[in-house]
Structure formats: C-alpha cells, structure tokens
Amino acid sequence: MAGSLIERTLGVLEALSEDVEGLPLLVIAERLAIPKSAAHRICNELIRLGHVRQDPRTQRYQLTTRLMAMGLSYLASTGASDVLQPILDHLAEESGELVRLSVIEGDELTWIAKAQGARTGLRYDPDMGRRAPLFCTASGHAWLAGLSDEAAMALIDTHGLETDHPVGPGAPRTRDAVLAHLHGTRERGFSWVSDSMGPGTTAIAALVRHPLDGHPLGALSIAGPSVRLDADRVAELGPRLMAAAEEISQASTSSRLFA
C-alpha cells in the first residue's frame, strides 16, 4: 500500500476494524504492503493517541472503543437514530427478520443501522459498519438497478466481482449475471438474492432516494435464512419493504446524515 502517512494510518485502522481479536504487527504490515518498521511506528502513535492498544499477552494490536464512540456520537448528532430507527424497528417487527440500512458515500455502500426482528430460531446478524459488495448483495443490486446499465457496470468494473467475505453458490460471477439481476430488480421494484452473500441466506432490498430530486441515498434491506424467506414470503414482504424505503426517503431531509 503506497501512499501518504495518512493513507497508511487509515489503512491500519481499517485493518484492525475487521478483527475484534486484533492483528499481529507482521499481518498488519503484509496487508498494507508496508515495511514492518513503518507499521510499528504507526501503531505506536495510534496507541499514544488512544485509538489502539496492544494486548500484553498476545502482542496483537486492537482498536479501543474511541473510534466506535466517535461514530456513535456522529450518528447521534445527525438525528439519524431518532428519525430512522423507528422505521427500521417497525419493519423488523413486521418481517421477523434482520433489517439494515446502508448509505452511499462516493462509490461505496456501507451498512450503518439495523434492527433484528428474529426472536427465536435461526438468526442472520452479520457485522455492521462493513462495505456492501455491490455484485452479490441485495443492497448493492438495489443501488445499481437505480442507475443506467453503463453506470452500474462502471461501478462493477471499479469494485470487481470478488470480496473477502465467503460468497454462496448463487452469487453472480459475471457482468452479464449481475445485469440480469438488475433487470429483474427494476421489474419487481426491489432486489432479491438467495445463497449469494452467504449460503442459506436470502435478502431483498429497496433503494432509498432523495425525496426532491430522486438521487440515490442508500438501500433498505431485509435478510434472513432462506428456509423462512421463500418466494411466497418475499412476495409478501416486498411491498412492505418498498413502503418503508419510501418512508425513509421522506424522512431523510430531517437527518443531516443524508445532507
């Protein structure tokens, strides 16, 4: 990872954010493709500033809660929790599954809020704060389907058809397969993937647009075990999902998160 000290420092923070157990110094250096000595200096400076700690037993570097506190403070200041969370909670209660909201920043889509509707049995509840791979997630397809085929494929070419998350057998592996999903999304009004982001899971998502000019803001999704989210259940939940996405669209002007 070539680049400035700032880029390297952010790279260290991003690498550590993906592993709660922390990472050895050598792994950090290898992931960022920088000398071990450079990684050591960055980690020591982050320790001094309170963003990183080193486990005295394992010697692994770990994030402290400082960044998480900053993120939660930022979300609170945007008004997102007060305005949007009740909509997510209601849809989660209606569906009995995991509901997630992602937002678009630049050419990336990041899950930032959720509500878990499953109370018993199988629960699908992946980590938050992750970027959504565009080619294999319902949220990614919902966004891409809101663009022209040319613009959607430009994003696919930028991000590629790979992810560090294990994908399922239903994940589209070619540009044509992604396009087929996008055409189906436009016909239904919401995206639908099964065994894609992971085996045995199904997800549907609807695009959240700005209420005035219609530009994409993010995506609202419902995800859960495929044994519960079969075709009949998807057909039943689709209209409710789209209604909730429209509700978020109308409420978005009340949150600085979407400014």
Beta strands, then each sheet from edge to edge (+ up, - down):
strand 1: 52-54
strand 2: 61-63
strand 3: 98-105
strand 4: 108-116
strand 5: 191-194
strand 6: 201-209
strand 7: 216-225
sheet 1: 1+ 2-
sheet 2: 4+ 3- 7+ 6- 5+
end
